[in-house]
Amino acid sequence: MAWMCTFAKSESMDKGLSNFIRSIRLKPVSIDSFTELSENVYVLSFKRLHDFLPGQVVAITTGLSIAPRLYSICSGSEETEISVLFNEKPEGELTPRLAKLKIGDSIMVSAPFGAFLGDNFPAWWIASGTGIAPFRSMIHSGLGKNNTLIHGGRTLDSFYFSAEFEKLYSDRYIRCCSQESGEGVYNGRLTHWLKEQQSLPENTNFYLCGSSEMVVEVRDILLSKGIAFERIMSEIYF
Ligand SMILES: Cc1cc2nc3c(=O)[nH]c(=O)nc-3n(C[C@H](O)[C@H](O)[C@H](O)COP(=O)(O)OP(=O)(O)OC[C@H]3O[C@@H](n4cnc5c(N)ncnc54)[C@H](O)[C@@H]3O)c2cc1C
């Protein structure tokens, strides 16, 4: 099937990003599974047509009239399916359409790309909300077995895939919940949890993924605690 790359321009995007996104080539794929993980949060999967590196993203849209958005792959690099985790933004252009999809429906998807790449160097992985996705991909690809995973969410149902992470990481899996309290969960924002740490590990990289507010605040905290700038890798969801 031929690649296609013609989109209407989205007014909510700046020109540079819009031009970049317009240049991405897309292919139709059929949805093989579609699961609601919690309210307004979904995982959809489709056949993997390309190799990818854990941490990379794909561009997705439902049709050529809507500019594609980027989604981190949350499945492993050797799995036959590519999965993405997304939350529906009620006022958004694309995600309300994605949320209505069913198995067998078609979406347009790019080849994987991106430079937020995991490796086996020791790291702390820090995510807010759906920013957990690339770290799950890294884990499913066999990376980071000795890492620390810190996940921030507003409510207790925002710790997607927590059963997997608890099993693998035990007390190196830290959930920070800002609006609810629960057993084994830090009651507060992940930035508060980080500020409370007396010391941070040396010879460790810090990967940050999620909202710009979280990434900027965490980066400042890490720098103020003596972490070198080049040890901090960021992926901002905008
Ligand atoms: C590298 C990268 C990876 C990403 N990975 C993921 C991922 O794995 N999972 C995930 O869920 N998301 C991810 N995102 C975010 C994703 O690309 C989309 O931005 C998101 O899903 C919203 O898409 P949408 O079309 O529904 O909303 P959009 O239409 O793009 O709108 C986004 C928000 O802005 C508001 N908005 C839109 N237009 C206006 C306006 N004119 N005035 C005021 N407010 C407005 C909307 O209400 C909405 O809340 C990623 C982003 C990047 C850059």
The ligand as a MOL file (V3000), in Angstrom:
LIG
                    3D

  0  0  0     0  0            999 V3000
M  V30 BEGIN CTAB
M  V30 COUNTS 53 58 0 0 0
M  V30 BEGIN ATOM
M  V30 1 C 6.7710 13.3720 21.3420 0
M  V30 2 C 5.3300 13.2630 21.8070 0
M  V30 3 C 4.8260 12.0590 22.2530 0
M  V30 4 C 3.5040 11.9740 22.7160 0
M  V30 5 N 3.0550 10.7720 23.1810 0
M  V30 6 C 1.8020 10.6920 23.6950 0
M  V30 7 C 1.3270 9.4500 24.2590 0
M  V30 8 O 2.0210 8.4210 24.2600 0
M  V30 9 N 0.0650 9.4330 24.7660 0
M  V30 10 C -0.7350 10.5670 24.7690 0
M  V30 11 O -1.8670 10.4910 25.2660 0
M  V30 12 N -0.3080 11.7350 24.2340 0
M  V30 13 C 0.9230 11.8230 23.6940 0
M  V30 14 N 1.3460 13.0060 23.1440 0
M  V30 15 C 0.3630 14.1210 22.9990 0
M  V30 16 C -0.4460 13.8980 21.6900 0
M  V30 17 O 0.4350 14.0490 20.5660 0
M  V30 18 C -1.6130 14.8900 21.5060 0
M  V30 19 O -1.1440 16.2050 21.7030 0
M  V30 20 C -2.7710 14.6310 22.4450 0
M  V30 21 O -3.2290 13.2890 22.3060 0
M  V30 22 C -3.9580 15.5920 22.1980 0
M  V30 23 O -4.4440 15.4100 20.8920 0
M  V30 24 P -5.8820 15.9850 20.4730 0
M  V30 25 O -5.9010 16.0660 18.9950 0
M  V30 26 O -6.9940 15.2410 21.1060 0
M  V30 27 O -5.9050 17.4270 21.1120 0
M  V30 28 P -5.5720 18.8080 20.3620 0
M  V30 29 O -6.6550 19.1550 19.3910 0
M  V30 30 O -4.1930 18.7700 19.8170 0
M  V30 31 O -5.6510 19.7900 21.6010 0
M  V30 32 C -4.7750 19.5950 22.7240 0
M  V30 33 C -5.3450 20.3340 23.8970 0
M  V30 34 O -5.3280 21.7190 23.6080 0
M  V30 35 C -6.6160 22.2440 23.7560 0
M  V30 36 N -6.8180 23.1710 22.6300 0
M  V30 37 C -6.8150 22.8720 21.3190 0
M  V30 38 N -6.9840 23.9780 20.5830 0
M  V30 39 C -7.1130 24.9970 21.4830 0
M  V30 40 C -7.3040 26.3830 21.3670 0
M  V30 41 N -7.4100 26.9680 20.1740 0
M  V30 42 N -7.3800 27.1220 22.5010 0
M  V30 43 C -7.2590 26.5470 23.6920 0
M  V30 44 N -7.0720 25.2500 23.8730 0
M  V30 45 C -7.0070 24.4840 22.7950 0
M  V30 46 C -7.5870 21.0940 23.7070 0
M  V30 47 O -8.6930 21.3400 24.5530 0
M  V30 48 C -6.7760 19.9340 24.2190 0
M  V30 49 O -6.9100 19.8150 25.6120 0
M  V30 50 C 2.6610 13.1170 22.6860 0
M  V30 51 C 3.1710 14.3260 22.2030 0
M  V30 52 C 4.4720 14.4030 21.7730 0
M  V30 53 C 4.9970 15.7210 21.2660 0
M  V30 END ATOM
M  V30 BEGIN BOND
M  V30 1 1 1 2
M  V30 2 1 2 3
M  V30 3 2 2 52
M  V30 4 2 3 4
M  V30 5 1 4 5
M  V30 6 1 4 50
M  V30 7 2 5 6
M  V30 8 1 6 7
M  V30 9 1 6 13
M  V30 10 2 7 8
M  V30 11 1 7 9
M  V30 12 1 9 10
M  V30 13 2 10 11
M  V30 14 1 10 12
M  V30 15 2 12 13
M  V30 16 1 13 14
M  V30 17 1 14 15
M  V30 18 1 14 50
M  V30 19 1 15 16
M  V30 20 1 16 17
M  V30 21 1 16 18
M  V30 22 1 18 19
M  V30 23 1 18 20
M  V30 24 1 20 21
M  V30 25 1 20 22
M  V30 26 1 22 23
M  V30 27 1 23 24
M  V30 28 2 24 25
M  V30 29 1 24 26
M  V30 30 1 24 27
M  V30 31 1 27 28
M  V30 32 2 28 29
M  V30 33 1 28 30
M  V30 34 1 28 31
M  V30 35 1 31 32
M  V30 36 1 32 33
M  V30 37 1 33 34
M  V30 38 1 33 48
M  V30 39 1 34 35
M  V30 40 1 35 36
M  V30 41 1 35 46
M  V30 42 1 36 37
M  V30 43 1 36 45
M  V30 44 2 37 38
M  V30 45 1 38 39
M  V30 46 1 39 40
M  V30 47 2 39 45
M  V30 48 1 40 41
M  V30 49 2 40 42
M  V30 50 1 42 43
M  V30 51 2 43 44
M  V30 52 1 44 45
M  V30 53 1 46 47
M  V30 54 1 46 48
M  V30 55 1 48 49
M  V30 56 2 50 51
M  V30 57 1 51 52
M  V30 58 1 52 53
M  V30 END BOND
M  V30 END CTAB
M  END
